[in-house]
């Protein structure tokens, strides 16, 4: 296995391990400081400051304002989707637990990714095949085993 691929896999797994912690931290902030919406706002504010600091430290050149104003409006939805993710994670982790919430989100990400890949949304099409469907089914089964909705009472 190529070392860059191994490093990329390792980084992805480590970042993935941080997502439930982020949701738990945000939920705790929400519990003591006025709810999930404020906690999500605070999370994005801190993240924005951290990214601004990284831009300064790395001396990353900013694109001209003209470039930003000519972007199609739908390209700005990435930030909106991120806000929805953080808000829902903050709202749902107390109800589903960190593992349940992350499992369900991963299952949703996989279904969405398969559809986006299959139809080539913003990239080359990568058709869904039996192996990819089997993998998605296993993730779905895993999410059900973690969440156990049949035991909810």
N, C-alpha and C positions, 0 to 999 in steps of 0.2 A: 504494500500500500504506500502510495506517495506520501512523504512527510507533511506536505501542505494539506493534503486531504485529512490525514490523521489529526493534525493541529486544528483544522476547521471543525471536524467532528467533536473534538474535545471542547473547543470553545462553545460550540452550539449546545452541548450537554451541560456545561457549567452555567451558561446564561439561562438555559431552561430550568436549572435547579434554583436559580434566583427568583424566577417568576412567582412561585407560591410564597416565598418570603416577602416579596413586594406586596402581594395581595394581603398577607397577614399584617404587615406593618401598616398599610393603608387602612385596613379594617380597624386596627387598634386606634389610629388617629381619628377615624370617623366615629368610633365609639366614645371618645373623650372630647372631641372638638366639633361636634355639630353635624355629623352624618357623612354618608358616602360621597356626596357631591363636593363638599368642602375638602374632604381628604383627597379626592381625585384631583381637584384644583391645586392643592398644595403639592401633591406628587408631581404634577406637570410643571409647576413653577420651579421646584427644586431641580427637576430634570432639565428645564430650559436654561437655568443658571449654570448648571454643570456643562451643558453643551456649549454655551456661550464662552465659558472659561476655556474649554478645549479648543474652540476656534481661535481664541486669542493666543493660547500657548503654542499651538501648532502653526500659527500665522497663516491659516487657511484663507486664501483670497475669497472674498464674497463676490457672487455674480452681480453684474450690473442690474439696477432696478428695472431697466427695460426688459431684461431677460425674464425676470420674475413676473412682470405685468403681462407678458405675452403668453404665459403658460395657460393651457386650457383649464377652466375652473375645476373640472373633475379631478385634476391632479392634486388639488389641495385636500382631497378627501382622506389622504393617508393620515394626516394629523387628527382629523375627526374620528377616524376608525380607532386610532390609538387612544383617544380620549374615551370612546365608548368602551374599549377593552379595559382600561384602568378603572373606570367607574363601575362597570359590571363586576369586575374582579373584587373590587372593594365592597360592593353590595352583596355579592353572592358567597364569598368565602365564609362568613359567619353562618350561613344557612346550609352550605354543602360541605364545608371543610376544605382545606387547601387541596388535598388529594382529589376529592370529588370534583371540585371546580376545575382544576387543571386537566383532569382526565376528559371531562366533557368539552372543555375548550380545545384540547388536542384533537378529539374526535371531530369536532366542528371544523377545525383548521384542515384536517385531512380531507374531509368531504369537499370543502371549498377548494382546496388545492387541486384535488383530482379534477374537479369541474373546470377550474381555470386552466389547468394544463391541457385537459382534453380538447377544449375549444380554442386554445392558443391565445388567451387573453393577455395582451401585452408581451407575448413571447411566441416562440414556435410551438405548435401543437405537439403534445405528448399524449397520444391516445391511451385511454384506460384499457388495461388488459386484465386477464384473469388473476395474475399474481398481485397486481396492485389492488384489485378488488378484494382479494383474500386478505391482504395486509390491512386494508381498511376495515374489513369485517372483524379481524382479530383486535384491532384497536377499539372498535365499538363494543365488542364483547368484554374487553378489559375494562373499559369505562363503566359498563353496567356492573361488573363484579366489584369495582371499587365503590361506586355510588350506592348500589343495592336498593333501587327505588321500591322494590317489593317489600322492603322492611320498614319503609317510612310510615310513621304513625301519627 
